[in-house]
Amino acid sequence: MTKDVIALTPEMPDLPTLLAGLYAGGPDLGVNTTADGAVVQLCARDGRPLVSVEAPILVQVPGETTRLLDHAVADGPVWWTEARASTAVAEAARLAGSFAGRLATALGGTVWPPEAATTDVVPLTSDVSAAPATGSPAVDVLTATTAVVIQDRPLIAMTSWLSDALRSAAGAERALQIVTPPTARLTLPTRTALRGLPNRWVVQDPDHGYYDGLSGAVLHWKNGTFTPVHDEQGATRAAEAFTPAPDTGDRQLILTLRTRHPAGENLVLGHALETAFRHLTGAPPAGWSTAEPVNLPWSTRQLTDLARTRAPRPSWLVAVGHPTRPALATVRVLRTPGGVEEDITLALGYGSDETPPLDAIEELATVLDTEHGLFTLLTTVRAARRDLTVPPSLEAPPVPVAFTLGSAEAEAIGQARAGHPPLGLMPTRLGLAGKPSLHYPLGDGTDPDAWSTFQHLIRHLFIPRQTQRN
């Protein structure tokens, strides 16, 4: 049974309803709060947390419950109240299900997963001494080097639980390692967060043991962390279960771009991302948030206000498209000596009967440069799932299609050098004739050798400047 249970209700759970839900364990259990009151915990007599309940959030973005849970709800906003049960106590999962079931019954909502819903009182009979007091509701095992999160939901999203665990682990110089069954998949934001070691996606396969869900490396638990198994020569091996994902004909179009703006009171962020969405989907993003589920309607002003209140610290955001076209973006806003930069990765999914709109990239690059401070734009295509989720399988890497150098950066490099790269790559000049951006075609997304061409181009453009700085 899953250890995460979610109540989806048309009305916000008020305090009496929450307390009625927390009475799922009867009068012998206590209630505590943490995270400045944002998390309520159902606790054993000794104070060990059994179920942690996050403050309800109003999800106003269409399609989010279906995207993350494959659980459609009635049209309109829905309140998402998530309960996470301790994996160390047998009754905890049933307590979470009873809590969610009581909320749904009182407010006319539903529970995910449906089979977890109950309104029964669940008496605590197990020994709770094994329940860890890790300080973070999402963390199941905490060692000197690693925070381990156990998840058995089908899709592992970058929820506020996980985001908090990632921040806490990074602040303590620990790795974050998420353990899932082989049936789980990641959302792109979660994959991005786990991409850099020592963070890992650890797949627990009943027939093949533990392996890394992104690299396939066989893992074992050693010295308080999951680490690759090495042979006598020091090499690692891939797990037998880590097989190539079947090519269904689905494709993903991925844009990786950076914009740079002068810092100022009138600066409004998010316009570059909105422009990309409009060019490639015909509509602006449906919503944005600092975690999944994406719960806020799209607003460049609200996005800017959040980034401004967090400055000079970076801000990390997620944006999604409308349900008819899978589109998901992550944005990192950071203050640099050159101004305010937005690092954006936008992924769009296409089925076997759909064609990624590669012919729209030049026009998009032109607008991004002339109106939104484009620094660089890399366009790639990969054979991967239309729904943009990541399975624990060997997936083909993305293949470069084009690289665009913004006009300001092209001028800094020098038009003579930037306009005459090696290998016969002749860029197309976009935008203003006197100060153009340079667009380098690299292929149609089917030739893996395009990576070699791209690497030669990058070395030609940027390494001489780095050498000069040194």
C-alpha positions in Angstrom: 0.0 0.0 0.0 1.2 3.5 -0.8 2.6 5.6 2.1 1.4 8.8 0.5 -2.4 9.6 0.5 -4.0 12.7 -0.9 -7.4 14.1 -0.3 -8.8 16.2 -3.2 -11.7 18.3 -2.1 -13.8 21.1 -3.6 -13.6 23.1 -0.3 -10.7 24.0 1.8 -10.4 21.8 4.9 -11.0 24.0 7.9 -9.5 23.4 11.4 -12.5 21.3 12.7 -12.4 19.1 9.6 -8.6 18.6 9.9 -8.9 17.7 13.6 -11.6 15.2 12.8 -9.3 13.6 10.2 -6.5 13.6 12.7 -8.7 11.7 15.2 -8.2 8.7 12.9 -6.0 7.1 15.5 -8.3 7.6 18.4 -7.6 9.6 21.6 -4.3 7.9 22.4 -2.4 9.7 19.6 -1.1 13.3 19.8 -0.8 16.2 17.3 2.2 18.3 16.7 3.2 21.0 14.2 6.4 21.6 12.4 7.8 23.8 9.6 6.4 26.9 11.2 3.0 25.4 11.4 2.9 24.4 7.7 2.9 20.7 8.6 0.7 18.9 11.1 1.8 15.6 12.5 -0.1 12.7 14.0 2.2 11.3 16.7 2.6 8.4 19.0 2.7 8.9 22.8 6.5 9.5 22.7 6.1 12.2 20.1 7.4 10.1 17.1 5.6 11.2 14.0 3.4 8.6 12.3 1.6 10.7 9.7 2.6 14.2 8.5 0.0 16.4 6.8 1.0 19.3 4.6 -1.1 22.5 4.6 -3.8 22.3 1.9 -3.0 24.0 -1.4 -5.5 25.2 -4.0 -4.7 23.7 -7.4 -6.1 26.1 -10.0 -4.3 24.7 -13.0 -6.4 22.4 -15.3 -5.1 18.8 -15.7 -2.7 18.7 -12.8 -4.3 15.9 -10.8 -4.5 13.8 -14.0 -0.9 14.6 -14.9 0.5 13.6 -11.5 -1.9 11.0 -10.3 -3.8 9.8 -13.3 -6.8 10.8 -11.2 -9.3 13.2 -12.8 -11.5 15.3 -10.6 -14.5 17.5 -11.4 -13.8 20.7 -13.3 -12.7 23.7 -11.3 -10.1 24.3 -8.6 -9.4 21.6 -6.1 -7.8 21.6 -2.6 -4.9 19.1 -2.4 -4.2 17.9 1.1 -1.3 15.4 1.2 -0.5 13.0 4.0 2.7 11.1 4.2 2.9 8.1 6.5 6.0 6.8 8.2 7.4 3.7 6.5 8.6 2.2 9.8 5.2 1.7 11.4 2.7 -0.8 10.1 -0.5 1.2 11.0 0.8 4.5 9.6 -0.4 4.0 6.0 -3.9 3.1 7.2 -3.9 6.1 9.5 -3.1 8.3 6.5 -5.9 6.7 4.5 -8.3 7.2 7.3 -7.3 10.9 7.7 -7.8 11.5 3.9 -11.0 9.5 3.8 -12.5 11.5 6.6 -11.7 14.8 4.8 -13.2 13.5 1.6 -16.3 12.3 3.3 -16.8 15.6 5.1 -16.2 17.8 2.1 -17.5 15.7 -0.8 -14.2 15.0 -2.4 -12.1 12.0 -3.4 -9.0 10.2 -2.2 -5.9 9.1 -4.1 -5.2 6.2 -4.3 -8.9 5.3 -4.1 -8.2 2.0 -2.3 -6.6 3.8 0.6 -9.7 5.7 1.6 -11.4 4.7 4.9 -13.0 6.4 7.8 -12.1 3.6 10.4 -10.4 4.4 13.6 -6.9 2.7 13.4 -5.6 1.8 16.8 -1.8 1.8 17.2 -0.5 -1.6 18.3 3.0 -1.7 16.7 6.3 -0.8 18.4 7.1 2.8 17.2 10.7 2.8 18.4 11.8 2.3 14.8 10.1 5.4 13.5 12.9 7.9 12.8 12.8 11.5 14.0 14.7 12.9 11.0 13.5 16.5 11.3 12.0 16.4 7.7 8.6 14.8 7.1 9.8 13.4 3.7 13.0 11.7 5.0 12.8 8.1 6.0 16.5 7.4 6.8 19.1 10.0 7.7 22.8 9.3 7.9 25.9 11.5 8.2 26.1 11.6 4.4 22.7 10.9 3.0 18.9 11.6 3.3 16.9 8.7 2.0 13.3 9.1 0.9 11.2 6.0 0.2 8.4 6.6 -2.4 6.1 4.0 -3.9 3.7 6.2 -5.9 3.7 5.7 -9.6 4.9 9.1 -10.5 7.6 10.9 -8.3 6.9 14.6 -8.6 9.0 17.4 -7.1 6.5 18.1 -4.4 7.1 20.6 -1.6 8.0 17.5 0.6 10.8 16.6 -1.8 11.9 20.2 -2.4 12.2 20.7 1.4 14.2 17.4 1.7 16.5 18.5 -1.1 17.2 21.9 0.4 17.8 20.4 3.8 20.1 17.8 2.4 22.1 20.3 0.4 22.4 22.7 3.3 23.8 19.9 5.4 26.1 18.7 2.6 24.2 15.4 2.3 23.0 13.5 -0.7 19.3 13.1 -1.4 18.5 9.5 -2.6 15.0 8.5 -3.6 14.1 4.8 -3.4 11.3 3.6 -5.5 10.0 0.3 -7.0 10.8 -0.4 -10.7 7.3 0.6 -11.7 7.8 4.3 -10.7 8.6 7.1 -13.1 10.0 10.6 -12.4 8.6 14.0 -13.6 11.2 16.1 -15.4 11.6 18.5 -12.4 12.5 15.5 -10.2 14.9 14.2 -12.8 16.6 17.5 -13.0 17.0 17.7 -9.2 18.6 14.2 -9.1 20.8 14.6 -12.1 23.9 15.7 -10.2 25.8 13.2 -7.9 25.7 12.4 -5.1 21.9 12.6 -5.4 20.4 9.4 -6.9 17.3 7.7 -8.0 17.6 4.3 -6.4 15.4 1.5 -7.9 14.6 -1.4 -5.7 13.9 -4.4 -8.0 12.7 -7.6 -6.3 14.6 -9.7 -8.8 17.7 -7.6 -9.4 18.4 -5.7 -6.2 19.2 -2.0 -6.3 20.3 0.1 -9.3 20.5 3.7 -10.4 17.3 4.6 -12.3 19.1 7.1 -14.5 22.4 5.4 -15.2 21.6 1.7 -14.6 24.6 1.2 -12.3 24.2 -1.6 -9.8 24.1 -0.2 -6.2 24.5 -1.4 -2.7 24.1 0.2 0.7 27.5 0.9 2.1 28.7 3.3 4.8 25.3 5.0 5.1 24.6 5.6 1.4 23.8 3.9 -1.9 26.9 3.6 -3.9 27.9 1.7 -7.1 29.2 -1.8 -6.8 32.8 -2.0 -8.3 34.5 -5.1 -9.6 38.2 -5.9 -9.1 39.2 -3.5 -11.8 37.1 -0.7 -10.2 34.5 -0.7 -13.0 30.8 -0.6 -12.5 28.2 -2.6 -14.3 24.6 -2.0 -15.5 21.7 -3.9 -13.9 20.1 -6.5 -16.0 16.7 -4.8 -15.5 18.1 -1.5 -17.0 17.1 -2.2 -20.6 16.5 0.2 -23.5 13.2 1.9 -23.5 11.1 0.8 -26.6 10.9 3.3 -29.4 7.2 4.0 -29.7 7.6 6.9 -32.0 7.1 9.4 -29.3 9.4 12.4 -29.3 10.3 15.3 -27.0 11.4 18.7 -28.2 13.7 20.3 -25.6 14.8 24.0 -25.5 17.5 25.0 -23.2 17.9 28.8 -23.1 19.4 31.5 -21.0 18.3 35.1 -21.0 20.0 38.1 -19.4 18.4 41.4 -18.3 19.7 44.5 -16.7 18.5 44.6 -13.1 15.9 47.3 -12.5 12.6 48.1 -10.8 10.6 47.7 -14.0 12.0 44.3 -14.9 9.3 41.6 -15.4 10.5 38.0 -15.7 8.8 35.1 -17.4 8.2 36.8 -20.8 10.8 34.7 -22.6 9.2 31.5 -21.3 5.7 32.8 -22.2 6.9 33.6 -25.7 8.3 30.1 -26.2 5.1 28.6 -25.1 3.0 30.8 -27.4 5.2 30.0 -30.4 5.3 26.2 -29.8 1.9 25.5 -28.3 -0.3 28.5 -29.3 -1.0 29.5 -25.7 0.9 30.8 -22.7 1.7 28.5 -19.8 -1.4 27.3 -17.9 0.3 27.7 -14.5 3.4 28.0 -12.4 4.6 27.2 -8.9 7.7 26.5 -6.8 6.9 22.8 -6.6 4.5 20.2 -8.0 1.6 20.1 -8.3 1.7 23.4 -10.2 -1.1 25.3 -8.5 -1.1 29.0 -9.6 -2.5 30.4 -12.8 0.3 31.9 -15.0 1.3 35.4 -14.0 4.6 37.0 -14.9 4.0 39.7 -12.3 3.6 37.2 -9.4 6.6 35.2 -10.7 8.7 38.4 -10.7 7.5 39.4 -7.2 8.5 36.0 -5.8 12.0 36.2 -7.4 12.5 39.7 -6.1 11.6 38.8 -2.5 14.1 36.0 -2.7 16.9 37.9 -4.3 19.9 37.7 -4.1 19.2 34.0 -3.5 18.2 32.1 -6.7 14.6 31.1 -7.3 13.5 27.8 -8.9 10.2 27.5 -10.6 8.0 25.1 -12.6 5.6 25.9 -15.3 3.1 23.7 -17.2 1.1 23.9 -20.4 -2.5 23.1 -21.0 -3.5 19.4 -20.9 -3.9 19.1 -24.7 -0.2 19.5 -25.3 2.3 18.1 -22.8 4.7 21.0 -22.0 6.7 21.4 -18.9 9.4 23.9 -18.0 11.8 24.6 -15.1 13.2 28.1 -14.6 16.1 29.2 -12.4 16.3 32.9 -11.8 19.6 34.2 -10.5 21.4 37.5 -9.9 24.8 37.7 -11.6 27.3 40.5 -12.2 25.8 40.9 -15.7 22.3 41.4 -14.4 19.4 39.0 -13.8 19.5 35.7 -15.7 16.8 33.1 -16.4 18.0 29.5 -17.0 15.0 27.8 -18.7 14.5 24.2 -19.9 11.3 23.7 -21.8 10.2 20.2 -22.9 7.3 19.4 -25.1 5.9 15.9 -25.9 4.7 14.6 -29.3 3.2 11.3 -30.3 4.1 9.1 -33.2 1.5 10.8 -35.3 2.8 14.3 -34.5 5.7 16.3 -35.7 7.8 18.6 -33.5 7.6 22.2 -34.9 11.3 22.6 -35.8 10.4 25.1 -38.4 9.2 27.5 -35.7 12.6 27.7 -33.9 14.2 30.4 -36.1 11.3 32.8 -35.7 11.2 32.0 -31.9 14.9 32.7 -31.6 14.5 36.0 -33.4 11.8 37.2 -31.0 13.7 35.9 -27.9 16.8 37.9 -29.0 15.2 41.2 -30.1 12.7 41.4 -27.2 13.8 39.2 -24.3 17.6 39.3 -23.9 18.5 35.9 -25.4 22.0 34.8 -24.4 22.0 31.2 -25.8 19.4 28.7 -27.0 20.1 25.0 -27.7 17.3 23.0 -29.4 17.3 19.2 -29.2 15.0 16.3 -30.0 15.0 13.0 -28.2 13.1 9.7 -28.5 11.2 9.7 -25.2 7.7 9.6 -23.8 5.1 12.0 -25.0 3.9 12.5 -21.4 7.4 13.8 -20.4 7.9 11.3 -17.6 11.1 9.4 -17.0 11.1 5.6 -16.6 14.0 3.6 -15.1 15.2 2.5 -18.5 18.0 3.3 -20.8 16.8 6.2 -22.9 18.5 7.7 -26.0 20.2 11.0 -25.3 18.7 14.2 -27.0 20.2 15.0 -30.4 21.1 18.7 -31.2 19.0 20.4 -33.9 20.2 24.0 -33.6 22.2 26.4 -31.5 21.5 30.1 -31.3 23.9 32.8 -30.0 22.2 36.0 -28.8 23.2 39.2 -30.5 24.9 40.6 -27.4 27.0 37.5 -26.9 27.8 37.3 -30.7 29.0 40.9 -30.5 31.1 40.1 -27.4 32.8 37.1 -29.2 33.2 39.1 -32.4 31.2 38.6 -35.6 34.3 37.6 -37.4 34.9 34.6 -35.2 31.3 33.8 -34.4 30.2 34.1 -38.0 32.9 31.7 -39.3 33.0 28.5 -37.2 34.7 25.3 -38.1 33.3 22.3 -40.1 31.6 24.5 -42.6 28.9 25.6 -40.2 27.5 28.8 -41.7 25.1 30.5 -39.3 21.9 32.3 -40.3 21.8 35.9 -39.2 18.6 36.7 -37.4 17.0 39.9 -36.3 18.7 43.3 -36.7 21.1 43.5 -39.6 23.6 45.7 -37.7 23.5 43.5 -34.6 22.2 40.0 -35.5 21.9 36.9 -33.5 23.5 33.8 -35.0 21.6 30.6 -35.6 23.6 27.5 -36.3 21.7 24.5 -37.9 23.0 21.2 -36.6 20.7 18.6 -38.1 17.2 17.2 -38.0 17.4 15.5 -34.6 18.2 12.1 -36.0 22.0 12.1 -36.3 23.9 11.5 -33.0 27.1 12.9 -34.6 25.5 16.3 -34.2 26.8 16.3 -30.6 30.4 16.3 -31.9 29.6 19.2 -34.3 28.0 21.1 -31.4 31.0 20.5 -29.1 33.4 21.8 -31.8 31.2 24.9 -32.2 31.2 25.6 -28.4 34.9 25.2 -28.1 35.4 27.6 -31.1 33.0 30.2 -29.6 33.8 30.2 -25.9 37.2 28.6 -25.0 39.3 31.5 -26.5 37.4 34.0 -24.2 38.0 31.7 -21.2 41.7 31.5 -22.0 41.9 35.3 -22.2 40.2 35.7 -18.8 42.7 33.2 -17.3 
